[in-house]
């Protein structure tokens, strides 16, 4: 934003310099009143001959005023504008870049950020895992109070064979799932048989 504002100021100053130079080089011209005085002189010569001399003096005064005073005043003003522009400080351009010596600090900062992110993620994962283990511990203690025989069996089996405990648990879960599915199938067949018997009884009553 600051660089854009400085560029705009430079552009304004450059345009002002160009305009001043154009005015300085431009030829200053004023209206020529000579024909009007000639006509006035002729008219006065015909009607008032005694006023020819004052008219010549007035003409000389006007010419001197048109050619000397405005040109001098304008030149003074141009000089003042140039002096003001000369006092305007030039814009200092600042270039920002990375020193090769500072690259090491930048790389160290990036590595530190990566390590911090990894540590934060690992801590979050450990916290969740600890919460899960705590929940399982509470569940096992509840089962122990309700079914102490089964809980003691599971604990003893784990301590005796910790490597096969997981596979044994999966086998028991599959067997329990198969028994549950078989019980569902048997229950479904029993319901269908009862429905068939009731349907048969209703047909016999209709006869």
C-alpha beads as a LAMMPS data file, in Angstrom:
LAMMPS data file: protein, C-alpha beads

207 atoms
206 bonds

1 atom types
1 bond types

-500.0 500.0 xlo xhi
-500.0 500.0 ylo yhi
-500.0 500.0 zlo zhi

Masses

1 110.0

Atoms # bond

1 1 1 0.000 0.000 0.000
2 1 1 2.811 2.439 0.895
3 1 1 4.740 1.595 -2.287
4 1 1 1.602 2.259 -4.396
5 1 1 1.098 5.655 -2.719
6 1 1 4.747 6.617 -3.383
7 1 1 4.408 5.573 -7.034
8 1 1 1.344 7.815 -7.392
9 1 1 3.231 10.770 -5.874
10 1 1 6.165 10.202 -8.242
11 1 1 3.814 10.145 -11.197
12 1 1 2.160 13.423 -10.107
13 1 1 5.547 15.118 -9.630
14 1 1 6.784 13.888 -13.026
15 1 1 3.658 15.228 -14.741
16 1 1 4.071 18.559 -12.938
17 1 1 7.697 18.817 -14.114
18 1 1 6.626 18.131 -17.700
19 1 1 3.912 20.805 -17.562
20 1 1 6.263 23.387 -16.052
21 1 1 8.881 22.710 -18.706
22 1 1 6.256 23.046 -21.419
23 1 1 5.119 26.388 -19.990
24 1 1 8.738 27.526 -19.667
25 1 1 9.468 26.731 -23.312
26 1 1 6.172 28.053 -24.598
27 1 1 6.286 31.465 -26.261
28 1 1 4.102 33.915 -24.380
29 1 1 1.874 35.811 -26.759
30 1 1 -0.527 38.607 -25.975
31 1 1 -3.227 40.147 -28.135
32 1 1 -2.040 42.802 -30.532
33 1 1 -4.053 45.951 -29.950
34 1 1 -2.286 47.917 -32.674
35 1 1 -5.165 47.739 -35.212
36 1 1 -7.592 49.046 -32.619
37 1 1 -5.364 51.997 -31.831
38 1 1 -4.926 52.713 -35.545
39 1 1 -8.706 52.775 -36.033
40 1 1 -9.108 54.905 -32.934
41 1 1 -6.392 57.272 -34.163
42 1 1 -8.078 57.673 -37.531
43 1 1 -11.436 58.366 -35.923
44 1 1 -9.928 60.919 -33.549
45 1 1 -7.971 62.517 -36.389
46 1 1 -11.220 63.102 -38.181
47 1 1 -13.267 64.272 -35.187
48 1 1 -10.767 65.378 -32.495
49 1 1 -7.390 66.230 -34.064
50 1 1 -5.949 67.551 -30.776
51 1 1 -6.016 64.064 -29.120
52 1 1 -3.536 62.316 -31.464
53 1 1 -0.584 62.741 -29.089
54 1 1 -2.334 61.272 -25.975
55 1 1 -3.441 58.310 -28.058
56 1 1 0.154 57.597 -29.114
57 1 1 1.302 57.747 -25.491
58 1 1 -1.518 55.387 -24.398
59 1 1 -0.603 52.960 -27.151
60 1 1 3.057 52.916 -26.070
61 1 1 2.055 52.327 -22.425
62 1 1 -0.228 49.424 -23.300
63 1 1 2.407 47.802 -25.485
64 1 1 4.970 48.099 -22.713
65 1 1 2.509 46.613 -20.216
66 1 1 1.613 43.664 -22.492
67 1 1 5.177 42.790 -23.436
68 1 1 7.194 43.387 -20.277
69 1 1 5.243 43.091 -17.033
70 1 1 3.224 39.825 -17.585
71 1 1 6.180 37.985 -19.103
72 1 1 8.416 38.937 -16.167
73 1 1 5.769 37.952 -13.624
74 1 1 5.162 34.591 -15.272
75 1 1 8.905 33.904 -15.417
76 1 1 9.181 34.630 -11.677
77 1 1 6.325 32.261 -10.953
78 1 1 7.975 29.544 -13.048
79 1 1 11.203 29.974 -11.128
80 1 1 9.343 29.705 -7.825
81 1 1 7.613 26.490 -8.937
82 1 1 10.955 25.000 -9.995
83 1 1 12.473 25.903 -6.629
84 1 1 9.606 24.244 -4.763
85 1 1 9.907 21.107 -6.878
86 1 1 13.645 20.983 -6.271
87 1 1 13.000 20.856 -2.508
88 1 1 10.627 17.886 -2.805
89 1 1 12.507 14.786 -1.546
90 1 1 12.967 11.943 -3.965
91 1 1 11.249 8.633 -3.223
92 1 1 13.502 6.047 -1.638
93 1 1 12.777 2.536 -2.864
94 1 1 13.144 -0.240 -0.295
95 1 1 13.773 -3.800 -1.433
96 1 1 13.057 -6.611 1.020
97 1 1 14.802 -9.941 0.594
98 1 1 15.985 -12.878 2.667
99 1 1 19.582 -12.953 3.743
100 1 1 21.223 -16.355 3.079
101 1 1 22.197 -16.412 6.747
102 1 1 18.548 -16.196 7.786
103 1 1 17.514 -19.275 5.769
104 1 1 18.837 -21.553 8.482
105 1 1 16.555 -19.931 11.025
106 1 1 13.596 -20.251 8.660
107 1 1 14.271 -23.963 8.077
108 1 1 14.672 -24.514 11.832
109 1 1 11.342 -22.761 12.438
110 1 1 9.571 -24.952 9.852
111 1 1 11.042 -28.119 11.393
112 1 1 9.963 -26.957 14.847
113 1 1 6.408 -26.408 13.601
114 1 1 6.312 -29.900 12.046
115 1 1 7.610 -31.531 15.255
116 1 1 5.060 -29.593 17.304
117 1 1 2.215 -30.715 15.027
118 1 1 3.317 -34.369 15.204
119 1 1 3.649 -34.222 19.002
120 1 1 0.200 -32.684 19.326
121 1 1 -1.354 -35.386 17.134
122 1 1 0.419 -38.168 19.048
123 1 1 -0.696 -36.793 22.403
124 1 1 -4.304 -36.598 21.177
125 1 1 -4.150 -40.225 19.973
126 1 1 -2.699 -41.427 23.282
127 1 1 -5.360 -39.556 25.217
128 1 1 -8.138 -41.205 23.191
129 1 1 -6.537 -44.628 23.589
130 1 1 -6.185 -44.146 27.332
131 1 1 -9.863 -43.153 27.552
132 1 1 -10.855 -46.311 25.655
133 1 1 -8.742 -48.544 27.922
134 1 1 -10.204 -46.898 30.999
135 1 1 -13.727 -47.562 29.700
136 1 1 -12.893 -51.244 29.038
137 1 1 -11.448 -51.577 32.526
138 1 1 -14.671 -50.262 34.066
139 1 1 -16.748 -52.661 31.945
140 1 1 -14.615 -55.653 32.971
141 1 1 -14.933 -54.739 36.646
142 1 1 -18.724 -54.582 36.260
143 1 1 -18.758 -58.028 34.628
144 1 1 -16.550 -59.381 37.411
145 1 1 -19.092 -58.256 39.999
146 1 1 -22.025 -59.761 38.077
147 1 1 -20.431 -62.912 36.645
148 1 1 -17.348 -63.639 38.787
149 1 1 -16.781 -67.162 37.405
150 1 1 -16.696 -66.048 33.770
151 1 1 -14.582 -63.008 34.614
152 1 1 -12.026 -65.127 36.495
153 1 1 -11.895 -67.574 33.582
154 1 1 -11.186 -64.781 31.071
155 1 1 -8.509 -63.232 33.290
156 1 1 -6.800 -66.573 33.985
157 1 1 -6.863 -67.560 30.304
158 1 1 -5.279 -64.233 29.307
159 1 1 -2.447 -64.485 31.814
160 1 1 -1.735 -68.119 30.885
161 1 1 -1.807 -67.607 27.108
162 1 1 -1.522 -63.892 26.233
163 1 1 -0.437 -64.637 22.644
164 1 1 -3.493 -66.772 21.856
165 1 1 -5.987 -64.735 23.874
166 1 1 -7.007 -62.612 20.912
167 1 1 -7.479 -65.548 18.540
168 1 1 -9.401 -67.432 21.238
169 1 1 -11.646 -64.425 21.764
170 1 1 -12.332 -64.192 18.014
171 1 1 -13.193 -67.924 17.918
172 1 1 -15.627 -67.563 20.813
173 1 1 -17.212 -64.526 19.179
174 1 1 -17.709 -66.418 15.901
175 1 1 -19.259 -69.381 17.744
176 1 1 -21.577 -67.067 19.635
177 1 1 -22.552 -65.408 16.365
178 1 1 -23.268 -68.765 14.740
179 1 1 -25.382 -69.867 17.702
180 1 1 -27.306 -66.613 17.568
181 1 1 -27.940 -66.973 13.838
182 1 1 -28.995 -70.619 14.303
183 1 1 -31.367 -69.604 17.092
184 1 1 -32.849 -66.916 14.851
185 1 1 -33.359 -69.436 12.036
186 1 1 -34.961 -71.946 14.418
187 1 1 -37.232 -69.264 15.836
188 1 1 -38.244 -68.199 12.337
189 1 1 -39.032 -71.775 11.323
190 1 1 -41.031 -72.291 14.507
191 1 1 -43.119 -69.206 13.752
192 1 1 -43.698 -70.374 10.180
193 1 1 -44.783 -73.828 11.437
194 1 1 -47.256 -72.284 13.861
195 1 1 -48.659 -70.081 11.141
196 1 1 -49.041 -73.094 8.854
197 1 1 -50.885 -75.051 11.556
198 1 1 -53.228 -72.166 12.257
199 1 1 -53.895 -71.763 8.541
200 1 1 -54.650 -75.504 8.280
201 1 1 -57.060 -75.340 11.224
202 1 1 -58.886 -72.432 9.671
203 1 1 -59.319 -74.358 6.420
204 1 1 -60.757 -77.362 8.279
205 1 1 -63.275 -75.153 10.062
206 1 1 -64.458 -73.717 6.755
207 1 1 -65.270 -77.223 5.499

Bonds

1 1 1 2
2 1 2 3
3 1 3 4
4 1 4 5
5 1 5 6
6 1 6 7
7 1 7 8
8 1 8 9
9 1 9 10
10 1 10 11
11 1 11 12
12 1 12 13
13 1 13 14
14 1 14 15
15 1 15 16
16 1 16 17
17 1 17 18
18 1 18 19
19 1 19 20
20 1 20 21
21 1 21 22
22 1 22 23
23 1 23 24
24 1 24 25
25 1 25 26
26 1 26 27
27 1 27 28
28 1 28 29
29 1 29 30
30 1 30 31
31 1 31 32
32 1 32 33
33 1 33 34
34 1 34 35
35 1 35 36
36 1 36 37
37 1 37 38
38 1 38 39
39 1 39 40
40 1 40 41
41 1 41 42
42 1 42 43
43 1 43 44
44 1 44 45
45 1 45 46
46 1 46 47
47 1 47 48
48 1 48 49
49 1 49 50
50 1 50 51
51 1 51 52
52 1 52 53
53 1 53 54
54 1 54 55
55 1 55 56
56 1 56 57
57 1 57 58
58 1 58 59
59 1 59 60
60 1 60 61
61 1 61 62
62 1 62 63
63 1 63 64
64 1 64 65
65 1 65 66
66 1 66 67
67 1 67 68
68 1 68 69
69 1 69 70
70 1 70 71
71 1 71 72
72 1 72 73
73 1 73 74
74 1 74 75
75 1 75 76
76 1 76 77
77 1 77 78
78 1 78 79
79 1 79 80
80 1 80 81
81 1 81 82
82 1 82 83
83 1 83 84
84 1 84 85
85 1 85 86
86 1 86 87
87 1 87 88
88 1 88 89
89 1 89 90
90 1 90 91
91 1 91 92
92 1 92 93
93 1 93 94
94 1 94 95
95 1 95 96
96 1 96 97
97 1 97 98
98 1 98 99
99 1 99 100
100 1 100 101
101 1 101 102
102 1 102 103
103 1 103 104
104 1 104 105
105 1 105 106
106 1 106 107
107 1 107 108
108 1 108 109
109 1 109 110
110 1 110 111
111 1 111 112
112 1 112 113
113 1 113 114
114 1 114 115
115 1 115 116
116 1 116 117
117 1 117 118
118 1 118 119
119 1 119 120
120 1 120 121
121 1 121 122
122 1 122 123
123 1 123 124
124 1 124 125
125 1 125 126
126 1 126 127
127 1 127 128
128 1 128 129
129 1 129 130
130 1 130 131
131 1 131 132
132 1 132 133
133 1 133 134
134 1 134 135
135 1 135 136
136 1 136 137
137 1 137 138
138 1 138 139
139 1 139 140
140 1 140 141
141 1 141 142
142 1 142 143
143 1 143 144
144 1 144 145
145 1 145 146
146 1 146 147
147 1 147 148
148 1 148 149
149 1 149 150
150 1 150 151
151 1 151 152
152 1 152 153
153 1 153 154
154 1 154 155
155 1 155 156
156 1 156 157
157 1 157 158
158 1 158 159
159 1 159 160
160 1 160 161
161 1 161 162
162 1 162 163
163 1 163 164
164 1 164 165
165 1 165 166
166 1 166 167
167 1 167 168
168 1 168 169
169 1 169 170
170 1 170 171
171 1 171 172
172 1 172 173
173 1 173 174
174 1 174 175
175 1 175 176
176 1 176 177
177 1 177 178
178 1 178 179
179 1 179 180
180 1 180 181
181 1 181 182
182 1 182 183
183 1 183 184
184 1 184 185
185 1 185 186
186 1 186 187
187 1 187 188
188 1 188 189
189 1 189 190
190 1 190 191
191 1 191 192
192 1 192 193
193 1 193 194
194 1 194 195
195 1 195 196
196 1 196 197
197 1 197 198
198 1 198 199
199 1 199 200
200 1 200 201
201 1 201 202
202 1 202 203
203 1 203 204
204 1 204 205
205 1 205 206
206 1 206 207
